[in-house]
């Protein structure tokens, strides 16, 4: 999702976007096909 500066995003949409880009968040991993955040997530690029 690319943010459009002309669109008024809800806080929920902004939070979801942030979660999708944050490798510390389970949403990041589930969006990439994992069931959950891997135990070694800190060592992955």
C-alpha positions as CSV (number, residue, x, y, z in Angstrom):
1,X,0.0,0.0,0.0
2,X,1.4,3.3,-1.0
3,X,0.0,6.3,0.9
4,X,-1.7,9.0,-1.1
5,X,-1.2,12.5,0.4
6,X,-4.6,13.5,-0.9
7,X,-6.5,10.8,1.0
8,X,-7.7,11.2,4.6
9,X,-6.6,7.9,6.1
10,X,-8.2,6.6,9.3
11,X,-6.0,5.9,12.3
12,X,-6.8,2.2,11.8
13,X,-5.5,2.3,8.2
14,X,-2.4,4.2,9.3
15,X,-1.7,1.7,12.1
16,X,-2.2,-1.3,9.7
17,X,0.2,0.2,7.2
18,X,2.8,0.7,9.9
19,X,2.3,-2.8,11.2
20,X,2.8,-4.2,7.7
21,X,6.2,-2.5,7.5
22,X,7.4,-3.4,11.0
23,X,9.3,-6.7,11.3
24,X,8.6,-6.6,15.0
25,X,4.9,-7.0,14.3
26,X,3.0,-10.3,13.6
27,X,1.1,-8.6,10.8
28,X,4.4,-8.1,8.9
29,X,5.1,-11.8,9.0
30,X,1.6,-13.0,8.2
31,X,1.5,-10.7,5.2
32,X,4.6,-12.6,4.0
33,X,3.1,-16.0,4.3
34,X,4.2,-17.0,7.8
35,X,1.8,-18.3,10.4
36,X,3.5,-16.2,13.1
37,X,6.7,-14.2,13.7
38,X,9.7,-16.6,13.4
39,X,11.8,-17.1,16.6
40,X,14.9,-15.9,14.7
41,X,13.1,-12.8,13.2
42,X,15.8,-10.5,14.6
43,X,18.5,-12.2,12.5
44,X,16.6,-12.0,9.2
45,X,17.0,-9.2,6.6
